Amino acid sequence: MSNKCVLPLTAVIAIVATGAGACTAPERPWLPTDPNDMREFVDLLQGDYERYWTDVEGYIRCLDAERARVFEEARDVSNEYGRFLDQTRTERERRASQ
């Protein structure tokens, strides 16, 4: 892989590291500040937190899958770009020799 391919690949890695993609982070559950409200809504709040952790697991799996997909795509694009550079270098060399 040529050095010119490294920059686009690095940019893709940076995008993946920030969590860009089709994955949507779960909303943080709301917790009342009043202890009386906490006691009154204990079942509802526990359900919200359990759902949150389940959603977090799904979100992390989604990020892992998206990361793997983008790395594979970036590898393909990098190889494609390398072929492009090789082809255009050959064309420039051919023109220069005429």
Residue frames relative to the residue before (quaternion, step in Angstrom):
aa qw qx qy qz dx dy dz
M 1.0000 0.0000 0.0000 0.0000 0.00 0.00 0.00
S 0.4007 -0.7226 0.5056 0.2481 3.60 -0.84 0.93
N 0.6507 -0.5244 0.3819 0.3946 3.55 -1.28 0.38
K 0.6128 0.5641 -0.3536 0.4257 3.59 1.11 -0.58
C 0.6282 0.5308 -0.3334 0.4609 3.59 1.22 -0.38
V 0.5712 0.6307 -0.3790 0.3638 3.57 1.14 -0.52
L 0.6450 0.5458 -0.3339 0.4179 3.62 0.91 -0.84
P 0.6820 0.4532 -0.3241 0.4738 3.66 0.75 -0.83
L 0.6385 0.5207 -0.3302 0.4606 3.60 1.00 -0.76
T 0.6329 0.5240 -0.3246 0.4685 3.59 1.02 -0.77
A 0.6381 0.5247 -0.3280 0.4582 3.59 0.98 -0.78
V 0.6450 0.5110 -0.3199 0.4696 3.58 0.98 -0.81
I 0.6378 0.5216 -0.3269 0.4630 3.58 0.95 -0.84
A 0.6484 0.5175 -0.3212 0.4567 3.60 0.95 -0.82
I 0.6420 0.5156 -0.3228 0.4668 3.58 0.99 -0.79
V 0.6579 0.5042 -0.3096 0.4659 3.57 0.93 -0.88
A 0.6539 0.5348 -0.3168 0.4312 3.57 0.95 -0.86
T 0.6775 0.4802 -0.3035 0.4673 3.60 1.10 -0.54
G 0.5553 -0.6432 0.3870 0.3579 3.57 1.22 -0.04
A 0.3398 0.7401 -0.5123 0.2727 3.56 1.18 0.38
G 0.5005 0.6514 -0.4744 0.3165 3.53 -1.12 0.57
A 0.7335 -0.4444 0.3136 0.4076 3.52 -1.34 -0.34
C 0.5363 0.6354 -0.4047 0.3807 3.63 1.22 -0.05
T 0.1730 -0.7832 0.5921 0.0781 3.55 -0.97 0.89
A 0.4062 -0.7232 0.5086 0.2309 3.54 -0.71 1.12
P 0.4841 -0.6625 0.4777 0.3139 3.58 -1.00 0.73
E 0.5120 -0.6248 0.4891 0.3289 3.53 -1.21 0.54
R 0.5035 -0.6412 0.4931 0.3037 3.51 -1.04 0.84
P 0.4677 -0.6821 0.4713 0.3064 3.61 -0.87 0.84
W 0.4332 -0.6816 0.5285 0.2617 3.54 -1.14 0.69
L 0.0924 -0.7774 0.6210 0.0375 3.54 -1.00 0.85
P 0.3914 -0.7234 0.5092 0.2533 3.59 -0.64 1.03
T 0.4534 -0.6872 0.4990 0.2705 3.55 -1.17 0.58
D 0.6311 0.5293 -0.3264 0.4637 3.57 1.19 -0.47
P 0.4505 -0.7115 0.4714 0.2620 3.62 -0.65 1.08
N 0.6058 0.5524 -0.3589 0.4462 3.61 1.09 -0.61
D 0.6455 0.5002 -0.3110 0.4862 3.58 1.04 -0.81
M 0.6145 0.5477 -0.3466 0.4497 3.58 1.03 -0.76
R 0.6788 0.4805 -0.2871 0.4752 3.58 0.89 -0.90
E 0.6672 0.5193 -0.3056 0.4379 3.57 0.93 -0.89
F 0.7951 0.2860 -0.1253 0.5200 3.57 0.97 -0.87
V 0.1931 0.8379 -0.4962 0.1198 3.59 1.22 0.44
D 0.6801 0.4879 -0.3067 0.4533 3.62 0.83 -0.89
L 0.6536 0.5089 -0.3020 0.4719 3.56 0.95 -0.89
L 0.6795 0.4921 -0.2899 0.4605 3.58 0.89 -0.93
Q 0.6332 0.5164 -0.3355 0.4688 3.60 0.97 -0.78
G 0.6409 0.5224 -0.3158 0.4654 3.57 1.00 -0.82
D 0.6364 0.5280 -0.3226 0.4606 3.57 0.99 -0.84
Y 0.6848 0.4777 -0.2874 0.4694 3.59 0.91 -0.88
E 0.6410 0.5105 -0.3313 0.4677 3.60 0.97 -0.75
R 0.6365 0.5135 -0.3156 0.4813 3.57 1.04 -0.81
Y 0.6204 0.5513 -0.3377 0.4440 3.56 1.00 -0.84
W 0.6920 0.4705 -0.2971 0.4600 3.62 0.78 -0.95
T 0.6175 0.5221 -0.3431 0.4779 3.58 1.05 -0.69
D 0.6688 0.4957 -0.2908 0.4715 3.58 0.95 -0.89
V 0.6125 0.5405 -0.3492 0.4591 3.61 1.05 -0.71
E 0.6398 0.5205 -0.3273 0.4610 3.59 0.95 -0.84
G 0.6622 0.4974 -0.3002 0.4732 3.58 0.95 -0.86
Y 0.6318 0.5359 -0.3193 0.4600 3.56 1.03 -0.81
I 0.6689 0.4873 -0.3020 0.4733 3.58 0.90 -0.88
R 0.6260 0.5136 -0.3421 0.4769 3.62 1.01 -0.72
C 0.6349 0.5282 -0.3222 0.4627 3.58 1.01 -0.81
L 0.6554 0.5060 -0.3092 0.4677 3.58 0.93 -0.90
D 0.6388 0.5239 -0.3239 0.4611 3.59 0.97 -0.83
A 0.6703 0.4895 -0.2942 0.4738 3.58 0.93 -0.90
E 0.6582 0.5006 -0.3090 0.4698 3.59 0.94 -0.85
R 0.6235 0.5364 -0.3288 0.4641 3.57 1.00 -0.81
A 0.6659 0.4937 -0.3015 0.4712 3.60 0.87 -0.93
R 0.6544 0.5189 -0.3154 0.4506 3.59 0.94 -0.88
V 0.6879 0.4821 -0.2858 0.4612 3.56 0.89 -0.95
F 0.6205 0.5273 -0.3530 0.4609 3.61 1.00 -0.69
E 0.6513 0.5011 -0.3183 0.4727 3.58 0.95 -0.83
E 0.6577 0.4978 -0.3076 0.4743 3.57 0.94 -0.88
A 0.6534 0.5174 -0.3161 0.4533 3.59 0.93 -0.87
R 0.6218 0.5250 -0.3411 0.4705 3.58 1.03 -0.74
D 0.6566 0.5026 -0.3074 0.4709 3.60 0.94 -0.87
V 0.6684 0.4930 -0.2974 0.4709 3.58 0.91 -0.93
S 0.6344 0.5305 -0.3274 0.4571 3.58 0.99 -0.80
N 0.6563 0.4918 -0.3074 0.4826 3.59 0.96 -0.84
E 0.6328 0.5299 -0.3173 0.4669 3.56 1.02 -0.84
Y 0.6630 0.4976 -0.2974 0.4737 3.57 0.96 -0.90
G 0.6160 0.5373 -0.3407 0.4645 3.60 1.04 -0.71
R 0.6474 0.4980 -0.3173 0.4819 3.60 0.98 -0.82
F 0.6178 0.5418 -0.3323 0.4629 3.58 1.04 -0.80
L 0.6740 0.4879 -0.2982 0.4676 3.58 0.86 -0.95
D 0.6385 0.5162 -0.3265 0.4682 3.58 0.97 -0.81
Q 0.6672 0.5050 -0.2999 0.4581 3.58 0.91 -0.91
T 0.7003 0.4512 -0.2897 0.4713 3.60 0.82 -0.89
R 0.5967 0.5395 -0.3665 0.4675 3.61 1.10 -0.59
T 0.6399 0.5185 -0.3149 0.4717 3.58 0.99 -0.86
E 0.6546 0.5062 -0.3095 0.4685 3.59 0.96 -0.85
R 0.6606 0.4977 -0.3124 0.4672 3.60 0.91 -0.87
E 0.6491 0.5065 -0.3170 0.4707 3.58 0.97 -0.82
R 0.6379 0.5246 -0.3268 0.4594 3.59 0.99 -0.82
R 0.6681 0.4941 -0.3005 0.4682 3.60 0.92 -0.89
A 0.6573 0.5213 -0.3123 0.4457 3.57 0.96 -0.84
S 0.6921 0.4792 -0.2863 0.4576 3.59 1.06 -0.66
Q 0.5854 0.5949 -0.3773 0.4013 3.62 1.20 -0.21
